[in-house]
């Protein structure tokens, strides 16, 4: 087919070559057979919390707590069956939020968040609905005021959605679109090629709340957060890029407990948690935008998971970051048209549903 070939030429001409990347360190390996489709990861003290994405196996439909050696020490079952759990966020008080937000077929009338308070034996369920039709999403953050932030898997430009009113159990809360994230373009190698660089598959917040990271199948993009305003950071701020090359199916990202590294894990059996160190001395490529963004609706505590720390020094990209840029509007339209024509987006949507 001619169009994909033309797209490849166009992409080669507008994105920088990938820089050499230092191999990440393996923290530990997850060998539990129930954890074979990990889609969400957070650090929890000296251990980790993970979830599978819509596990077909009932034994896998749980929130799993792991120690520092990646051994499962505790699990928490859902009171009803989740649809497609795709990401995790952790509050400052230890509250775990599970993003039941996956929708490969764009057919769900509602998505859901599960909130697991520290020590609770089961999570509470909150349903939400999009204002502009069903969407697939795999990234969840929680802002400094406790507002959950859902970031969609739309290619090239991801949508950022927040609740329009406080969450209430037993009620469907409408979402509102709070902005967009233009996804930076890199040349980082990954199993899905060019298309794998154009969709957000996970999100994370640093322990002190001064940084957040969004990831694709190929890279992580780190933003500085001011006064807990996560929406403003990802929709109006500049980012630093850390290459995550050739991860088999990278959909999870977290910060290490001390905030000095980004942690990732892929789907599959016997998978390692990988650590990519962050340099504390580098600065953002350009000053963050000061343009205001829509204020998210406040969700009552204990939802807080991002705590402002204005005095903290900005973090930075990995030792060998990949340069990032944003498509011009014309290039976005042309490249996206070629992607659709070549069927690449369809391949992504279908890439992981196993029979």
N, C-alpha and C positions, 0 to 999 in steps of 0.2 A: 504494500500500500504506500502511496506517495506521501500522504500527509504526515505520518509519523516520522518519516525520514527528514522532511522539511523542518518539522518541530525540533528534531535533534540538532540540526544545523543552527536553528535560531537560538536554542538553549545554550549551545556551546559558545555562541558569540556574546551572550549577555551575562553569563555567570562566571565567577572567577574559578580558577583551578583549585582543587582541594589541597590544603597544606598537609604535610606529614603529620600523623597523629600518633602520639605515644600510646602504647597498648594499655588498656585499663587494668587495674588490679582486681583480682577475684577476692571478694570478701568471704563468701561461703557458698555452698551449693545447696539448692533446694531439691531434695530427693524424694519427698513424700509423693506417692503415686496419685493422691487426690489433687495435687497442685500441678496440673498439666496445661492450663490455659490462663496463666497469671496475667491480669490486666490492670491491677492496682497495687501500689506499694507505698507505705509510709514507714518512717522510723518511729519507734515507740520505746523510749528509754534506751537500753542497750540491745534491744531486739527490733523486730519488724512486724508489720501487719500486712497481709496480702489477701486479695480476693481473685477468684477465677472470673472469666467473662461468660456469663450465662451457662454455666456448666451443665451438661446433660446428665452427668452422674450426680444423684442426690447427695452423695458423700462430699462432693465438691462445692455444693451450694451453701457455703458457710463463710464466716469471717475467721481467718486463721491468724493466730498469734505465734510468732517464732522467736526463739532466743537468738543470741548473737552467732550461734553456729548453724543457723537456719533450720533448727529442729522445731517441729510443731509442738507447742506446750499447752495450747488451749484453742478451742474453737467455739464459735457462737453461731447457732442456727438462726435462720430467718423465721418469723412466725407464719409467713406465707411465701409462696414461691416467687423469687425475683425473676424479672424478664431477661435482663442483660446488664450485669454489673460490670462497669468499665473503669472506674477509678476510685481512689480513696483520698480523703483529706483528713488531717488531724487537727483538732482544736488545741488551743493553749492549755486547756484544762484536761486534756487527754480524751476528749470526745472524738469518736471516729465517725466520719461521714462516708457513706457508701453511695457512689453515683450509679444508680440503676438507670442509665441514660442511653444505652446502646440501642440502635434501631436501624439495622442494615437495610431493611426494606422500606424505610420511611413510612411505616404503617401504624405506629403507636398513637393512640389518642392522648395518652398521658405518659410522662416519664415519672421517675420516683427517686427520692432520696431516703436513705435509711440512716437514722441517727442512733449511735450506740454510745450511751453515757458511760463513764468509767465505772467498772464493776457491774454494769447491767447484764442481765442474763439474756435479754433479747433486744433488738433494735426497734425503734419506733419508725413508722412509715409515713412519709409525706408525698403526696402526688402533686404534679405540676403539669401545665399544658403550655405549648408554644402559641404565640399570637399569630404566627404566619405559616402554619403547617408543620407536619411532622419532620423531624430532623434527626440524623445520626449524630451522636456526641460521645467522646471518650475522655474528656478532660474536665476535672472538677477542682475548684479552689474555694476557699472561704475567706472573705474580706475581713478587715480589722473590726468592722462593726457587727460581724457575725453573719453577713449575708452570703449564702451560697452563690457561686458564680459558675455557670455551665458554659463551656466553650465547645462549639460544634466541630464536626469533622468535614465541613464544607471545604472543597479544594480551593487553593490560592488565597481566599479570604475567609477566615473563620468568624462565625457569629458569636457574640458574647451576650448571654442572657442572665437576668437576675429576677427573683420574685418581685411582683408588683405590690405585694402586701405580705405581712408576716405569715409564715407557714403555720398551718393548723392540721392536726391529725384528723382524718376523716373527711377532709375537704380538699378539692383540687384547686391549687393556687395558680393563677395566671402568671406566666412569665412576661417580661418585656425585654426587648432588644436594647442593650445598653451600649453597643458599639461593635466594632469589627477589629480583627487582628489580621493585617496583611502579612502573610507568611514569607519570611525572608527566603531568598533563593540561594542554594549552595550547590556544590558539585559532589557532595559526600556520597560514597558508594553505599548501596543498601539493596536488599533483595527485590524491591519493587521499582528500582530505577528512578526516573524523573518523577513519576507519580508519587513515590514514597516520600518525596521531599515537600509535597504540597498539602499534606493533611496533618492536623494536630491529633496525636494519639494519647496524650497524657499531660498532667500538670503537677506541680509541686510548689510548696512554700517553704522558705528557710525557717529554721527554728525561731529566729528572732523576728520574723515577719518583715524584714527589710528587702527581701528579694523573692521573686517567683520565677519559675522556669516552665516553659511549654516545650514539648518535644514532638518531633515527627518521627517517621521510621528511620531517619538518618541523622538528626541533629537535635540539640537542645538550645533554646533561646532564653537567656536570663535577663530579667527586667528588674530595675530598682523600684521599690515601693515606698511611697511617702505617705505618712499618716494613715497607713492601713488601706489606702485606696487602690485595691487590686485592679479594678476596672480601668481606672485612669492609667495605671502602669502599663497594662498590656495593650490598650487601645491607642495610647498617645506617647508612650515612652520608646526610647531606643533600646536595642538589645545587644547582648554579647553572645557569640555563638560558640558552642562546644560540639565538636563532631563526635558522633556516636556510630562509627562506620561498621557496616556489615553485621549488625545484630540480627539474628535470625528472624525475629518478629517483635521488635521493640515497641511495647505499648505502655510501659510503666516507667515512672521516674519519681525519685524522692531525693531530698537532701540528707546527707549524713547527720548524725545527732549533733555534731559540732558545727555544721554548716560549711565545712571546708571542702566538700566534694559532692558531686551528683552521683546518685546510685540508680542503676537500671537493672531490669530483669526482663527476659523475653519469655514468650509462651513456649511450651514444650516440656518434656520430662528431663529430670536431672539437670536443671539450669542454674547457672551461677548468678549471684548478685554481683554486678560489676561496679567499680568505683572509679570515677573520673575526677581527679583533683582540680580544684579551682584556685587560681592565683589570687591572693588577697591584694596585690598591688596594682593590677591593671584597672583602668577606668573605662567607662562606657565609650563607645565610638563617638557619640555626640551627646550633648546635654538632653535630658528627658524633656519632652514637650510640656509646656505649662498650660496648654489648652484644656479647659474644663471638660469633663465627661459627665454623662448623666449619673445622678446620685442613686445608688442601689437602695432598695427597700431594706429596712432593718429587720433581722430575724432575732427574736428574743434569745438571750444566752440560755443554755451553755453552748452556743454555737461558735464562739470565738475561736479562731485558729490562726489569725494573723495579728501580731502585736506590733505596733509601730515602734521604731527605735531610731529616731532621726539622727542621733549622734553616731550610729554605726557607720564604719567606712564601707564604701561600695565594694562589692565583690567583683569577680571578673571571670573571663573565659578560661578554658583549660590552657595548659602550657602550649598546646599547638592548635589554636582555634582556627576555624575556617572562616574566611571573610564572608560577610553577608551583605546582601543588598535587597531592595524591594523592586518588583516589576514596575515599570511605567505602566500607565493604564492601557495604552495601546498594546503593549507586549502581553499584558495579562489577558486581554480579550483574545488576541491571536493564539497564544499558547493554550488557553483553556479550550478554545474551539478545536484545536488540533488534538488535544487530549480526548475530548468527547468523540471526535471522528475516529480516532484510533482505538477506542474502546478501553483505554487504560483505566479510567475511573471505574468502569464496570468490573474490571479485574480486581480492583481494590475492594469494592463492596463485597465481592464473592470470595475473597482470598482466604477466609479462615473458618468458614462454616464446614465442619467435618461431618461426614455421615457416620 
